Amino acid sequence: PIIKRIHHKDVPVRLQALQIIAMGGKASKPIALNAVLKAIHEKDMDLNVKVTAMQTLVPMRAHEAVPALQKIADDKMAPQALREAAEDVIDGLTVIHAQDSKKAKDDKKKPGKK
């Protein structure tokens, strides 16, 4: 499965696996969320893979990852690129969450909707 490719020995394979997971959107969340989060927190993981893993959380709509991302963003010992990526992903997840909430509210207001 594609999940195993996140921890492949070759970085390009890892990056491609994350891109495929992102293309799955929120449907990939139940299957891939734990593996993506593990890649972000793995100490020896390549920085590009960590950033791409973070970015994968937005199309997955993984709002529950925000507290972990905030810890990374606040960690002065973390590489600046990683902190900035965490902040960008938090922003992206916040926007997506607001859009999803608005859509759900609008759907409730439409006649004939339950």
N, C-alpha and C positions, 0 to 999 in steps of 0.2 A: 504493500500500500504506500501511497504518497507520504503518509505520516513518517514512515521510516526514513525517507529520503532527507528529512530535515536534519538528521544526524549523520548523513553520508560523509565520507572522508573528504570529498571534493566540494569546495565552497560553491562553485557554479551549480552543482546539483542541488545543494541546499537552497540556494536562492530561487532556482526554478520551482522547486517543491513548494516554497512559500508563495510564489506567484500563482501557482495552480490552486492552492488552498484559498487565496484571496479571491480568485475568480469564482469560487464556489459561494462566495458571499456568506450570508447568515446560515445557509444550509450546511456549510462546512463546520460551523461552530461546535455542535455537539461531538463531532468526530475529532476535530483538530485543535480545539482551544488549549487543552492541557499541554500538548506537544509544542505549540507555538509559545506558550508562556514559559515552558521549560527552556526553550532555545534562548529566550530573552534573558533568563536568569543564570544560564550556564556560564560558569566562570571563564572557561577557556574557549568559548564560542567566538568566532570571527565578528568583529564590530559591524561589518556590512550585513552579516546574517542577522545580528541582533536588531539592527535598525529596520531591516526588511520585515522581520518577525513582528516588530511593533506596528509597522505600517499595515500589516496583514490584519490586525485587529479591527481596523476601521470598517472595511467591507464585511467583516464577520459580525459587526455590531456588538463587539465584546465590551459592553459598558462596565461589566464587573471587573475589568482589568484596570480601571482608572486609579484605584488606590495604589496598586503596585507600580503603575507608571508614575504616579505622583512621587513615590519614594525615590524612584530613579531620577526624576527631574530635580528633586531637592538634594540629591547626594552630591556634595561638592567633590568627592573623590572619584566619581564616575567621569569618563571622558565627556568633554563638552558636546561632541556630536551625539552621543547617546542621550544626554540630558535634553538637548534641543529636540531630538526626535521624539522623546517621551512627551515633551510639551506640545509638539505639533500633533501627535496622535491623540492626546487628551482633548485638544481643541477640536479635532476632527470627530471624535466620538461624542463630544458635547453637541456639536452641530447636528450630527446624525440623530442623536437622541431627541433633540428638540424637534427635528423634522418628523420623526416617527411619532412623537407625542401629539404634534399638531395634526398629523394625518389621522391618527386614531380618534382624536376629538372631533375632527371634521366628519369622519365616517359615522360617528354616533349621531351627528346632527342631521344627516341626510335622511329624508323620508324613506321608509321601507327598510331601513337598516336597524338591526337589533343592537 
